[in-house]
Amino acid sequence: MRFIVVILAFCFFLMACQTSNHMVLSGTIGLGASISSADVQVHNVILGAFLVKFRNNLRVQNQLALQWNQNPIRFQRQLGQSGIGVFQAQRTMSLQDVQQAINTLRLRHDIEYIEPDRMVVPLTNPNDPLFEAQWNLASRNQAIGGARLPLNFADDATQKRLASQVIAVVDTGILFSASDETRTHPELKDRVLPGFDFITDETTANDGDARDAEPFDPGDRLGQQGSYHGSMVASIAAAQSNNGIGLSGVSAAKILPIRALGIQGGRLSDVLDGVLWASGEFISGTPLNLYPADVINLSLGSKNSCSKSEEEVYARILGRPQKPVIVAAAGNNSSNVIATAPAGCSGVLAIGATNRSGQRAPYSNFGSSITIMAPGGQNGAGSSEAIYGITWKDDIKTFDYKLDAGTSFAAPLVAGVITHMKAAVEKPRDLSASQIKQILQDTAVPMTATQCNRLTPLDCGAGLIDAQAAIQVAGGQIIERPDFRVSIRQSDFILRPNQQITIQVNVIRSGGFDKPVRLSIIPPFQQIQSEFSTASTTESSVSLTLKALNTISDGQVISNIQAVDPDGVVRIAPISVQLQTKPSATLDQTHIVAIQWGDDTIEDKAFLATQVKLDSIQTTWQSSYSMTVPIGTYALIAFKDTDKNNIIGIDDYFGMVAFSGTLDQISNTQSNLDFDVQRIENNNFLGELNLSFPVQQKISVILDNFFGK
């Protein structure tokens, strides 16, 4: 055995255990929820196509083929320089085959994650004659739901910075051709930079070939009028203004057209290649993008929660030198945006849609993940309540304008406003995506629950965009409206039968706001009694007591702490409680191990671990523990071999101290190291716990050594 396990008795007095060269680690351990993996997403799956990320920086190009059930799954290409590979099965697969292949291959020690590729689809005072009909750009006096876009800007320097901004539109392509002026819509003249067509499937592309350097949109509906969705999006963001024809775009920025959608939509892998290229990353087989985007507009999506490959790619993009902002349409399903990607992805600005009256459009997705709302119109094509953009008439073969509605057309308005915000700063790259998000939310006009058509107005994010205020604040002007918000330091709690906790709820006031606010839990908790120390307050904080009933069911209860002022303005703080009944399992034979940590790795040598073994005579599902260890840096893990087969696997229990989200390093005496062991539902359970691969390997060695292997 490569380390020495020392069994210590419990310390009844903390100081009695502590010497000059030792420290005490103590706390409470309990039985928690299961460690399980996420289900395979099944919406819009491309059967046999996979996105795979390998561990430990293994070069994806070297992994030429995977194998499942005698079906080779072969490497096609890498997404930029991300290390994410696109793989394709060589034989036909059913959806069940895809699920089984993923569940099998994800257990390989060298695979970080594997998921299906899937289809995404489009979410749909200048002298310009149609400007007066563009209510979406107007002031509140002209249209309650207008975005308050300013008509005049301060100086030539600002205008010059604005003209240097780049908005990438990843969509169906664009009505623009650098080589043929007859294929260029007049509103896009002098506005478009060299883009690229990333569609890999010739049938989907509908232009006679697959990937090429011509992102022209040939139409996306065989035998029907094409949507020319990408061109409408681009024209809302940055059509020519003050040119005496048609409409006016929000911004004078340049458009970088990225074609990733064609007939029936497009592959997620093609979209991700497109956004990486737009950000300035090199993509094999394509020319280098000389105009990295400042804003990337994604008026597209699928009814799936954000995948790991999307999260990784978007995080990679947000770290690019020009500090790009990713703007996505929230979706048109009148459902929670968290189940729509990319709008539900971390770091992406999710834009919902409002109508001319400033209310949430009935189709618009909603939820606490919405960043802000923006005009997207209502009643669809041809309605004066809809949004103007450009198109092509397939039947008479001419350029034209059309009215349409959707979150697709709210997003590019915000993208255009963001370029104004960046241009208001002397060095546009000084303004990060997180700063822009904060300014947009701080300056938004709050919506009521009635305007949002939801129980809480927070389902409409911070409210309706105020373009003028956002641009002014970005440029350094101070605009402080009387406002308030509500917050709690921690949002996730655990309650067991009859257990009671008290939470401090903070009411944060700004801009001279001094009105009382009324506090409540919306929707009311089930199986939990809740009581505020005072229901209406002008104070900065109140106490909230939560007590679980004597009889409860296991599960998570999610709600909001809601604060409402006398004018009906609502602010919320999300709160969730995990209810846990007294489990049938016990902590008997559970081992807690302190693992010595050195030189940023878990050392594998003598005095590596100190163990405390719990006894079920003391308790069934929760117990205190304490151990004395030599001075050093440690990690704490715990495990229970339920079936006594000398292997920690399915139906056994494992846990670790991980307040930081991964294995914590503990380097001094601590008495509040409370954590749970969880039932294991997957043999790859260490891969579900946000641990690096080397740390997973070390823990595996420790477990093997413990059982004498």
Secondary structure, DSSP 8 states (H G I E B T S, - for coil): --S-EEE----SSHHHH--TTEEEEEEEEEE---B-------TTEEEEEEEEEESTT--GGG--EEEETTEEEEEEEESTTSSEEEEEESS---HHHHHHHHHHHTTSTTEEEEEEEEEEEE----S-TTGGG-GGGS-TTT-TT-----S--S-HHHHHHHHT-EEEEEES-BS--SS-GGGS-GGGTTTB---EE----HHHH-SSSSSBS--B---SSTTS----HHHHHHHHHH---SSSSS---S---EEEEEE--BTTBEEHHHHHHHHHHHHT---TTS---SS--SEEEE-EEBSS---HHHHHHHHHHHTSTT--EEEEE--SSSSBGGGSBTTTSTT-EEEEEE-TTSSB-TT--BSTT--EEEE--SS-TT-TTSEEEEEEETTTTEEEEEEE-SHHHHHHHHHHHHHHHHHTSSSGGGS-HHHHHHHHHHHSB---HHHHTSSSGGGGTT-B--HHHHHHHHTT------EEEEE-S--EEEE-TT-EEEEEEEEEEETT----EEEEEES--SSEEEEES-SEESSSEEEEEEEE-SS--SEEEEEEEEEE-TT--EEEEEEEEEE----SS--TTEEEEEEEEETTEE--STT-EEEEE--TTT-SSEEEEEEEEESSEEEEEEEE-TT-SS---TTSEEEE--TTSS---B-S-BS---EEEEEB-STTGGGGTT--HHHHHHHHHHHHHHTT-
